[in-house]
Amino acid sequence: MADSDPPGKEPASSTPPSQQTDAPHTTAAEPGRRAGFRLDLDDAFTPDPSTEDMYIVPDNKFAFSPGHLSKLLNPKSLHAFYALGGIAGLEKGLRTNRESGLSVDESNLDGAVAFEEVAPKGCPKYGHNGNTEPTVKEGNPAALPPPTSYPAGTAFGDRKHVFRENRLPEKKSKTLLELAWITYNDKVLLLLTGAALISLALGLYQTFGVPHEDGGAKIEWVEGVAIIAAILIVVIVGTLNDWQMERQFNRLNKKHNDRHVKVVRSGKSIEVSVFDVLVGDVMHLDTGDLVPVDGIFISGHGIKCDESSATGESDLLKKVPAEEVYAILQDVANGGTPPEKIEKLDPFIISGSKINEGTGKFLVTAVGVNSSYGRITMAMQTEQEDTPLQKKLNNLADWIAKLGGSAALILFFVLLIKFCAQLPNNTDTPAAKGQSFLRILITSITVVVVAVPEGLPLAVTLALSFATNRMTKDNNLVRVLKACETMGNATTICSDKTGTLTQNKMTVVATTLGKSTSFGGTDAPLEEPEDKPKVANTVPNVPVAEFSKNLGAGIKQLLVQSNAVNSTAFEGEVDGEKSFIGSKTEVALLTLCRDHLGAAPVQEERSNANVVQVVPFDSAVKYMATVVKLPSGKFRAYVKGASEILLANCNTVISSPEAEEFSTTELTEQDREMLLETITSYAGQTLRTIGSSYRDFESWPPKELEGVKELTAKEFNKVHKDMTLVAIYGIKDPLRPAVKDALKDCHRAGVFVRMVTGDNVLTGKAIAKECGIYTPETGGIAMEGPEFRRLSEDKRKEIVPKLQVLARSSPEDKRILVRTLKELGETVAVTGDGTNDAPALKMADIGFAMGIAGTEVAKEAAAIILMDDNFASIVKGIAWGRAVNDAVKKFLQFQLTVNITAVLTTFISSVASEKEESVLNAVQLLWVNLIMDTFAALALATDPPNHSILDRKPDRKSAPLITLRMYKMIFGQAICQLAITLVLNFGGPALLGYDSTHNIRLKTLIFNTFVWLQIFNEINNRRLDNKLNVFEGISKNWFFIIINCIMVGGQVLIIFVGGSAFKIERLDGKEWGLSIGLGAISLPWGAVIRCVPDSWVAACIPDIHIRLPWKKKKAPKDVDEENGTANGTKKDATSSDDEPFKPGPPLRILTSIRGERARKHIRRGFREYMQDQKTKVKAKAKEKELKIKGSKEPMVVDESEKKQ
């Protein structure tokens, strides 16, 4: 094949084919030309612009470079596929084997394979460049870094050197300097820097250019330097935080991208990390896989790919084995007529595509940066988007900043007017006056700095970062950041059963073989149907050893083949031990065959069977099928799936299993009832029931399937009848140990859990009852999927709130359930593992994909990957979600308290001061800003969830960010702090005996007290509820303790050595005691505030109502007409209960001025009032018209009505 001469391209003239030559040229026979398809070898390997470097690999021991292989795709090219020699050429050129894959012992390769050895003769190696190596243009931005050289003896060293590894270069992180520049590029900080530099210049002039009397200290420059230093500290801390967060998210992304895939190496199927897949590997394809690399399809059954993410095409594309495609292309090259739609021949597997149907194998041709998906990903690396909570907080921060900015602007103009008014009597030097003006400017700008809550976005980012990191340790891998915060408010969870509530460690513990013999399944059922009478079970029950001993060779062969051939599981190694890998149900059945039926290795059984067609498992029909050709020439279809569905399609059952050759007998109605009772009994014992059946055909395809191009489950249903029942298996999957406690936690947290399972309704009910989900005594409902989906919308909405078990459900049923719950206002979390679960996972507020049992498509659709498939991990996710929301609210509560106090203290003290000086100067305020923004964010955002976090109901989607309880604490603490600060400022000299010489000392005391108030209030803000223990769980958060130690240490250091920079003096022991004692008042005062009932605060708030233009007017309470007080009982005589809004009577002052008319004619609004009047006038006019009918007198309208 590799040495065959490609026929020449016939020129445009009528030159006969006999005149063609062997020179490199395009291949096209006359029939091919008429069909519009031509094999063009001249252009097959022409380098695309900017990809020339992919063709140049030094010391290449393979026939191809990454550049040659890249021509297979983008766009898909049959020309390149033919030019590479088809699958045989790729196999030889990549030094691999399509059956056994790469050798596990491969390291450095001997010799080399030349391009000419595998490509069709005369095919140019570099397309239009002929055999001349392309020149790499300098400055190519798309050029890849040079290939890595590996030391001798490195596993697959030569292969990795040429084709690289399946890893993308990490996105280049911003350097610390870049992050610092971004942090510093804040308008307020830039403004403050300008003011600080002017202050420093004036200070230097005053220090060195103006004579000082009496040898005074030359310290005027200190303030400017201190402000610059404070700005630097803010920038450095912000930079380090951003850098740490970026690193954490990079680590999370790396963990998310790592997964395991199945490849063939040295003839054995093994699981390897996706990062270890190499060019030349033979990889398995299964339904639901997300393809990580490019390749060529070798063989398989019914493979259909969704390539929309890679190509934008929404249609499912059927894959054709490479050998078939090459044979057709070879025929065309030899002058044959191309088949219709030859362009539809598609052996190409594109990375990033999803396997929607089928199973098979493909040969890997490109990995990492050379793959289609890798190139797209490299071009599309984007920043992490803000979550809804981050956006909401950014908006709130802008709103607070605007209020703070307005306050600062007002303060500036007030102080400026006061400064200008005092200028005539001001005897200071011009420099001193300039310094005074700058002090006013700096104070005003600092108020803006304090008011701008830059810590808000930092707090939520830190909380999310910390939570996602810890959630990963708790086996919740967060893919979509917003799911972390949404999870805390989930109101309902729709959970799978298998693997999530159960251990997914399945064992066959019971089997009924036809109606002849059985073992196991004799326990008393936990759940029995009420409406079906018991049928006597006449099938003998024996121990499993005796069961297998009594079986004849024929029935053993049937059982082994029906389970080994009709299966996608395979043998491999798990933790160093030989085991089966794949669906746990199939693993259980294969284990039964191996341990009790003497089955040979699975691969051997499959090799001995002549498989004709495979129908992959379809959740819509709940079975899978495999058709094999028997030695007799007949064909047999093995079917495996839901037992009651298979039983309904059977009319015969096996008999005489002890004989060498088993026989079949008719399945009577009594037999059917007995077997249904067996299924019911197994299900009631919490066993998963699986049925097995077969049917023999004289020929394949049978008449019913003639003309069917592709056999799907839907098409197979045409022949899924007249089957022979083989066996009913009962598979035990025990509950996870932590599930019952996790479900109790959910009930405590107000989260309603539903089980959605594909199993029999009795199995579902039994397991749901065992773990505490199904409670029929409280009105809980269990229903099957087909019945559920047939309900009307209204009936469904009526039933869903009580629905606890949805059995025999399809993915569509799950999607309908999720949609209905969302329409009812629920925040829905859903678990899923199959490809068809993707729509429900996408639709849910939080989609959980199974990390072990889940397909890659399900994982892509999910927001969180449950790495251990354990329901208890979901509950941990709820706790962490609530911790994130609580962390943000705690910080918000603390931030707003400090904002109100600092801004009002600065404003009041500056305006009241003779020198327009704030009691807290700019440098002090910047230190307070650092405490409340950065340190508090770090401390409060890292509180882990405590056990009591699940003691409350979830917040609804419409719940406000700042709750009533938070308002109570914010304003309560602000009043306390303002009272203490202002009393010290204005009454300090009198209370403490300070004279005018102790002014600096008093300001130091106020500053110290203010900071201690914030430190103690931070501890107070560790709780959002009304419970008094604010120290709960504090010992578990070392971060909080360390941050507070830094804050306390920093404050002590500032008081002792801050001196000139902060304009303070050292305090003595009594003053320290006073500062800390006053600061500690925050804690008992917080307890007092918590003791104030929320209802009292709520009762006060409606009386302070600010009407916003976009808000609808709310109905006020009824007011007593006599005294103007609200009593809520009296109704206006003309009002109606049907009205959406009932106006209350006017206040006393209004009625006393306007009299009874005012009371009578208060309306909802002008338009409604005019409409009422028109209706009344028309009614009365009509009435009077009837009275004066026949009279010529004009209609008279009553004077009072005119007035109305």
Secondary structure, 3 states (H helix, E strand, C coil): CCCCCCCCECCCCCCCHHHCCCCCCCEECHHHHHHCCCECCCCCCCCCCCCHHHHCCCCCCCCCCHHHHHCCCCCCCHHHHHHCCHHHHHHHHCCCCCCCCECCCCCCCCCCCCHHHHCCCCCCCCHHHCCCCCCCCCCCCCCCCCCCCCCCCCCCHHHHHHHCCCCCCCCCCCCHHHHHHHHHCCHHHHHHHHHHHHHHHHHHHHHHHCCCHHHCCCCCCHHHHHHHHHHHHHHHHHHHHHHHHHHHHHHHHHHHHCCEEEEEECCEEEEEEHHHCCCCCEEEECCCCECCCEEEEEEEEEEEEECHHHHCCCCEEECCCHHHHHHHHHHHHCCCCCCCCHHHCCCEECCCCEEEEEEEEEEEEECHHHCHHHHHHHHCCCCCCCCHHHHHHHHHHHHHHHHHHHHHHHHHHHHHHHHHHHHHHCCCCHHHHHHHHHHHHHHHHHHHHHHCCCHHHHHHHHHHHHHHHHHHHCCEEECCCHHHHHHCCCCEEEECCCCCCECCCCEEEEEEECCCEEECCCCCCCCCCCCCCCCCCCCCECCHHHHHHCCCHHHHHHHHHHHHCCCCCEEEEECCEEEEECCHHHHHHHHHHHHHCCCCCHHHHHHHCEEEEEEEEECCCCEEEEEEECCCCCEEEEEEEEHHHHHHCEEEEEECCCCCCCEEEECCHHHHHHHHHHHHHHHHCCEEEEEEEEEEECCCCCHHHCCCCCCCHHHHCCCCCCEEEEEEEEEECCECCCHHHHHHHHHHCCCEEEEECCCCHHHHHHHHHHHCCCCHHHCCEEEEHHHHHCCCHHHHHHHHHHEEEEECCCHHHHHHHHHHHHHCCCCEEEEECCHHHHHHHHHCCEEEEECCCCCHHHHHHCCEEECCCCHHHHHHHHHHHHHHHHHHHHHHHHHHHHHHHHHHHHHHHHHHCCCCCCCCCHHHHHHHHHHHHHHHHHHHCCCCCCHHHHCCCCCCCCCCCCCHHHHHHHHHHHHHHHHHHHHHHHHHHHHHCCCHHHHHHHHHHHHHHHHHHHHHHHHHCCCCCCCCCCCCCHHHCHHHHHHHHHHHHHHHHHHHHCHHHHCCCCCCHHHHHHHHHHHHCHHHHHHHHHHCCHHHHHHHHHHCCCCCCCCCCCCCCCECCCCCCECCCCCCCCCCCCCCCCCCCCCHHHHHHHCHHHHHCCCCCHHHHHHHHHHHHHHHHHHHHHHCCCCCCCCCCCHHHHHC
